[in-house]
Amino acid sequence: MSLAPTTKGRNVSGRTWKVRPQKRASTLVKTKVNNGCKTWEVRQAERLARKESTELQNELREERKISKNLKKERRLENETRRAENEFKNAQKSAKTLNTGKLKSTLQAMSKKQLRKIKKTRMNTKTGVVEYVSAYAK
């Protein structure tokens, strides 16, 4: 009595829900549907559909790329505008440190308060004046 099934039909045990592993082409169950030859027109239609879908994918990809670039530019513009406004506000309220009454005030400040003191600095890459912590190098 051999253990291997002789035909590609029903399981020996009769359990129809058990699926035979189809790893090789020789073990595939072939029917007229999946083994039949496609006509030239069908193949051309499939090819055209595939081509259209790839073109659509490329268009969508390009649109995403363009929108991403626009968002990036807008974000950079907003950042520079924000930095300029911050600098203008800092200039208005700027005070010279370590002179007169401010010197004693600075000495009395806690570390937490000293951390909030800001100074202005020119950014060498962008040429924009930015607002940095007093201890930044």
C-alpha positions, 0 to 999 in steps of 0.5 A: 500500500503506497502512501502517495496519492496516485491521482490529482483528484480527491484526497484519500481521506475524503477531507475536501477542505484539506488543500494539496500543497502546490509547490511545483508546476507538475503538481498544479491541478490544470483545468481549461480555465487556468490552462487555456491559451489566451487570444492575441486580443485578450493579451493586447487588452491586458497589456494596455490595461497594465500600461494605463495603470502604470501611467496612472501610478506615475502621475499620482507619484508625480503629483505627490512629489510636487505637493510635497515640494510645495509644502516644504517651500511653504514651511521654509518660508514660514520658518524664516518669517517667524525667525525674522519676526522673533528677531524684530521683537527681540530688538525692540525689547533688547537690553544690554546685559551686565550694566547698572541695575541689570547686573545685580538682577542677573546675579540674583536670577536662578538657572532656570531664569537664566536659560530663558535669556536669548541673544541674536546671531547671524546664521552663516548658511542662510544669512538670516539673523536668528534668536538663540539661547545665551549659552549657545555656541 
